[in-house]
Amino acid sequence: MNIGIIGLGLMGGSIAKAIKKYSIAKNVYGYEKNDEYKKEALALNLVDELLSLKDLKEKSDVIILAIPVDPIISIMQELKDIGEKTTIIDLGSTKEIITNNIPEEIRKNFVAAHPMTGNEKFGPKAAKNDLYEGKTIVFCNLEENSNLHVNKAFKIFQAIGMRIVVMDAKEHDVHACFMSHLPHAISFSLANTVMSHEDPKSIIALAAGGFKDMSRIAKSSPDMWTDIFRQNKDNLIESITLFENHMKKVKIMLENDEYDELKDWMKKANSLHEIL
């Protein structure tokens, strides 16, 4: 089969590499608007050929949308004329807004997915051929797809080493908020807290593993994460409120010298890693 990838940044470039690594496709085509990304993608041999959107639609058996959520929703209108056997798979990080906007003409073709992987880097140069290996991919609202398209999507992502989970789009957005969106909000907050209080030279001299680990994702794209926060606004506000309650609890225990209670609170947090 021929696979077309729209968007050749970290996610799109990495899936192109993985598809080539495991010889899943006869041809890997790419479509990219960013001129610099086009040059980099070709130089890195991420795709066999860069095509216009029209040509990519005609030549691809599977089209993967590796672009942010807002562009995914916009480009849906340009995909309404695909063939009934062409599969579309999006990799957007919020799912309810996507599933609610899929045109009826391509609803059976359009498989809503979210690979739970990534890092703070972006662009074709950030692409890794093992980014997806051993990670989870969530497929949403599959009851609205035909088996042909579900089977193709499963085949691709199982072949590149991913574990498949199926859930409702609304449920996904709640879970993704706690596992990804809230941690990013906390990391951005931590970085801004330190930058507003500490001298930069002290940060460089004393920053160790804990701070570096927690602040790493604060290097992520502000453009992308502003969009994600907006798209999952209600769930994020609720999760921030819950987080604030725990921070207030820590503050009160410290103010009252309640160290046994503080230790028990920490032990409860330790138990998370019995699950992970």
Secondary structure, DSSP 8 states (H G I E B T S, - for coil): -EEEEE--SHHHHHHHHHHHHTT--SEEEEE---HHHHHHHHHTT-SSEE--HHHHHHH-SEEEE-S-HHHHHHHGGGGTTS-TT-EEEE--S--HHHHTT--GGGTTTEEEEEES---S--SGGG--TTSSTT-EEEEE-GGGS-HHHHHHHHHHHHHTT-EEEEE-HHHHHHHHIIIIIHHHHHHHHHHHHHHHHS-HHHHHHH--HHHHHHHGGGGS-HHHHHHHHHHTHHHHHHHHHHHHHHHHHHHHHHHTT-HHHHHHHHHHHHTHHHH-
